[in-house]
Each structure stands twice: as structure tokens, then as C-alpha cells.
């Protein structure tokens, strides 16, 4: 049977192999009941061992293992936002960071619906106001957004996603990076978005959040 530690090591390896976890940046967590297993501070996701895993309570109190990442409160906020989810991925992936430095596409999603895969695997992805990495107020800003979302861009910082299982969280993180890359490649040019009716159909079919009355910013 796969343990949470095994699952974290496997998730880290996939993210590193995808080339979206530069250096020792980024962190991954898995929630089992009221306990959260998380990659420790300063760890390389592509070279994780059991000694690199921290174990904390649902309130963020360290129980054992490595020193938890400074972003533990951010992970806990995503679990609070999506109680059915058991995995969170936070990355400083290059295209997501670049997209997070731009004004958001809409009030509900920083990333426009350019591909069906973004809508199917990620859904609307709001821009969370900038706070210094590790600032607990970043979690407050996440919870202050009152519309549903499973992913967000952190302004001038990176991306974060949650999902029902670790594999789905990894896949969402990879898809969000690709969606940001496509958004950047097409930024400033005449571009075709997915038809709103098709966006609604895809979101409903795949169970991803999408708010229809998104107010266009740019």
C-alpha cells in the first residue's frame, strides 16, 4: 500500500521531470484525515527522501519529521477552501510566474479559457494579491475570495492547485503551466476564446469551477 511519504516522493519526481519545479522551490502536501504530510523547507522535489517530509496537524503544528515549508499556512488554506481535496501543489513554474506578473484576464480567472484542457483539468484560476512568500496573510487572501476555485496564481510568485488525489493535483499543476504558456504566447494578439456555452459544458462535465459572469479586465 502506498504511504503518504511514497506518494509525495512520486509527485515530486513527476513535477521535476516535467521541468516545472526549478531548484529547491515549490512544495507538495497530502492530507490524511487531520494530518498533513508536506515536503520540508528547502527540499528539491526531484530528489525527495523520507527524511525530507514534515508532518503537521490541520492547524499547522509540527508533529515530526523535517521542518515544514514556510508555505504551510497556504496549503492549509486550500484544504479549507476545498474540504474534499487531499493534495496541494505549489510551484514557482516559469510560465505561471510570468502570467502572475500580468493583470488578470478577469475578476474570476487570471487565465482565459483558451483550451478545453485548462477548463477540464483546472478551471477558473484567480489572481491572489501579492504577499511576501511565507506571509500567513497569503492564506487569508486565498480564503477571502468567495467564489469557487481549485487553482490560483499568486501575484508575482507562482501557482497553487489542489485536487482529490495527488496524481490529479500534479496533472492540474502541469496543465496550468501549459495554459499560462499559451496565454503568454497569445497575449496582445487577436485571439479566440472557447465559446461560453462550451466552457460551461466542459466545466459541468468535468466538475471544475467556472463563473459565467466573469468581468473582462483585459
C-alpha positions as CSV (number, residue, x, y, z in Angstrom):
1,X,0.0,0.0,0.0
2,X,1.3,3.4,-1.0
3,X,2.1,5.6,2.0
4,X,1.7,9.5,2.0
5,X,5.5,9.7,2.0
6,X,5.8,7.5,-1.0
7,X,3.1,9.5,-2.8
8,X,4.9,12.8,-2.1
9,X,8.2,11.4,-3.4
10,X,6.4,10.2,-6.6
11,X,4.6,13.5,-7.1
12,X,7.9,15.5,-6.6
13,X,9.6,13.3,-9.2
14,X,6.8,13.8,-11.7
15,X,6.9,17.6,-11.2
16,X,10.7,17.7,-11.5
17,X,10.6,15.5,-14.7
18,X,8.1,17.9,-16.2
19,X,10.6,20.7,-15.7
20,X,8.3,23.0,-13.7
21,X,10.0,22.8,-10.3
22,X,13.2,24.9,-10.6
23,X,15.9,24.3,-7.9
24,X,14.6,23.8,-4.4
25,X,11.5,25.8,-4.9
26,X,7.9,24.6,-4.6
27,X,6.2,22.2,-2.2
28,X,3.7,19.5,-2.2
29,X,1.4,18.2,0.5
30,X,-1.1,15.3,1.2
31,X,-3.8,15.4,3.8
32,X,-4.8,12.2,5.6
33,X,-7.7,12.9,7.9
34,X,-6.5,15.7,10.3
35,X,-2.8,15.2,9.5
36,X,-0.9,16.8,6.6
37,X,2.3,15.4,5.1
38,X,4.4,18.0,3.4
39,X,7.7,18.5,1.7
40,X,10.1,20.2,4.1
41,X,11.7,23.6,3.6
42,X,14.4,23.9,1.0
43,X,13.9,20.4,-0.4
44,X,14.5,19.5,-4.1
45,X,11.2,17.9,-5.4
46,X,13.2,15.7,-7.8
47,X,15.3,14.2,-5.0
48,X,12.9,13.7,-2.1
49,X,13.6,11.1,0.5
50,X,11.6,10.1,3.6
51,X,13.8,12.4,5.7
52,X,12.5,15.4,3.6
53,X,8.9,15.0,4.7
54,X,7.3,17.1,7.5
55,X,4.1,16.0,9.3
56,X,1.8,18.7,10.8
57,X,-1.6,19.0,12.2
58,X,-4.6,20.5,10.4
59,X,-3.7,23.7,12.3
60,X,-0.1,23.7,11.2
61,X,1.5,22.4,14.4
62,X,4.6,20.4,13.6
63,X,4.4,16.8,14.8
64,X,7.5,15.1,13.4
65,X,9.9,14.9,10.5
66,X,11.6,17.7,8.6
67,X,11.0,21.4,9.1
68,X,7.7,22.3,7.3
69,X,7.8,24.7,4.4
70,X,7.1,28.3,5.2
71,X,4.0,28.0,2.9
72,X,2.2,25.5,5.3
73,X,-0.5,28.1,6.0
74,X,-1.1,28.5,2.3
75,X,-1.6,24.7,1.9
76,X,-3.9,24.6,4.9
77,X,-6.0,27.5,3.3
78,X,-6.5,25.4,0.2
79,X,-7.6,22.4,2.2
80,X,-10.1,24.7,4.0
81,X,-11.3,26.1,0.7
82,X,-11.7,22.6,-0.8
83,X,-12.5,20.2,2.0
84,X,-12.9,17.2,-0.3
85,X,-9.3,17.6,-1.6
86,X,-6.4,15.6,-0.3
87,X,-3.4,17.1,-2.2
88,X,-1.9,20.5,-2.8
89,X,0.9,21.5,-5.2
90,X,2.6,24.9,-5.1
91,X,5.2,25.8,-7.7
92,X,7.3,28.7,-9.0
93,X,6.9,27.3,-12.5
94,X,8.2,29.8,-15.1
95,X,5.2,30.5,-17.2
96,X,2.8,30.6,-14.2
97,X,5.2,33.1,-12.5
98,X,5.3,35.2,-15.7
99,X,1.5,35.2,-16.0
100,X,1.2,36.1,-12.3
101,X,3.1,39.3,-13.1
102,X,0.4,40.5,-15.6
103,X,-3.1,41.9,-14.9
104,X,-5.6,39.1,-14.6
105,X,-7.9,38.2,-17.6
106,X,-11.0,38.6,-15.4
107,X,-12.1,39.0,-11.8
108,X,-12.5,35.3,-11.5
109,X,-9.7,33.9,-13.6
110,X,-6.3,35.3,-14.3
111,X,-6.0,32.8,-17.2
112,X,-8.5,32.9,-20.1
113,X,-10.3,29.8,-21.4
114,X,-8.1,29.2,-24.5
115,X,-8.1,25.4,-24.4
116,X,-10.6,22.8,-23.3
117,X,-7.9,21.1,-21.2
118,X,-7.5,24.1,-19.0
119,X,-11.2,24.2,-18.3
120,X,-11.4,20.4,-17.9
121,X,-8.4,19.9,-15.6
122,X,-8.1,23.2,-13.8
123,X,-11.0,25.6,-14.1
124,X,-11.0,29.2,-13.2
125,X,-7.8,30.4,-11.6
126,X,-8.0,33.7,-9.8
127,X,-5.1,36.0,-9.1
128,X,-4.3,36.3,-5.3
129,X,-2.9,39.6,-4.2
130,X,0.9,39.7,-3.6
131,X,2.2,38.9,-0.2
132,X,5.8,38.1,0.7
133,X,6.3,34.3,0.4
134,X,5.6,32.6,3.7
135,X,3.4,35.5,5.0
136,X,0.4,34.0,6.7
137,X,-1.8,36.7,5.2
138,X,-1.4,35.0,1.9
139,X,-3.7,32.3,3.3
140,X,-6.1,35.0,4.4
141,X,-6.2,36.4,0.9
142,X,-7.0,32.9,-0.5
143,X,-9.9,32.4,1.9
144,X,-11.2,36.0,1.2
145,X,-12.0,35.1,-2.4
146,X,-15.6,33.9,-2.1
147,X,-16.0,32.2,-5.5
148,X,-15.0,28.5,-6.0
149,X,-11.6,27.6,-7.4
150,X,-9.2,24.7,-7.3
151,X,-6.2,26.7,-8.5
152,X,-4.8,30.2,-8.2
153,X,-2.0,32.3,-9.4
154,X,-0.1,34.1,-6.6
155,X,0.8,37.6,-7.8
156,X,4.5,37.8,-8.8
157,X,5.1,34.4,-7.2
158,X,3.7,31.3,-8.8
159,X,0.9,28.8,-8.9
160,X,-1.0,26.6,-6.5
161,X,-3.5,23.9,-7.1
162,X,-5.5,21.3,-5.1
163,X,-7.2,18.1,-6.1
164,X,-8.9,15.0,-4.8
165,X,-5.8,12.8,-5.2
166,X,-2.1,13.5,-5.6
167,X,-1.9,12.4,-9.3
168,X,-4.8,14.8,-10.2
169,X,-3.0,17.7,-8.4
170,X,0.2,17.0,-10.3
171,X,-1.7,16.9,-13.6
172,X,-3.5,20.1,-12.8
173,X,-0.2,21.9,-12.0
174,X,1.2,20.7,-15.3
175,X,-1.9,21.8,-17.2
176,X,-2.0,25.2,-15.5
177,X,1.7,25.8,-16.5
178,X,0.8,24.9,-20.1
179,X,-2.3,27.2,-20.0
180,X,-0.1,30.1,-18.8
181,X,2.4,29.4,-21.5
182,X,-0.3,29.6,-24.2
183,X,-1.8,32.7,-22.6
184,X,1.5,34.4,-22.7
185,X,2.2,33.4,-26.3
186,X,-1.1,34.9,-27.4
187,X,-1.1,37.9,-25.2
188,X,-1.6,41.2,-27.0
189,X,-2.8,39.5,-30.2
190,X,-6.3,38.9,-31.5
191,X,-7.3,35.5,-30.1
192,X,-10.3,33.2,-30.0
193,X,-11.5,32.1,-26.6
194,X,-13.6,29.0,-26.2
195,X,-17.3,29.7,-26.7
196,X,-19.0,30.4,-23.4
197,X,-21.5,27.6,-23.8
198,X,-18.8,25.1,-24.4
199,X,-16.8,26.3,-21.4
200,X,-20.0,25.7,-19.3
201,X,-20.4,22.3,-20.7
202,X,-16.8,21.3,-20.1
203,X,-16.8,22.7,-16.6
204,X,-20.0,20.9,-15.7
205,X,-18.9,17.6,-17.2
206,X,-15.5,17.6,-15.5
207,X,-16.6,19.1,-12.2
208,X,-14.3,22.2,-12.4
209,X,-15.4,25.6,-11.2
210,X,-16.2,28.3,-13.7
211,X,-18.2,31.5,-13.1
212,X,-20.1,32.5,-16.1
213,X,-20.4,36.3,-15.5
214,X,-16.6,36.8,-15.4
215,X,-16.0,40.5,-15.8
216,X,-13.3,41.0,-18.5
217,X,-10.4,43.1,-17.4
218,X,-8.2,42.9,-20.4
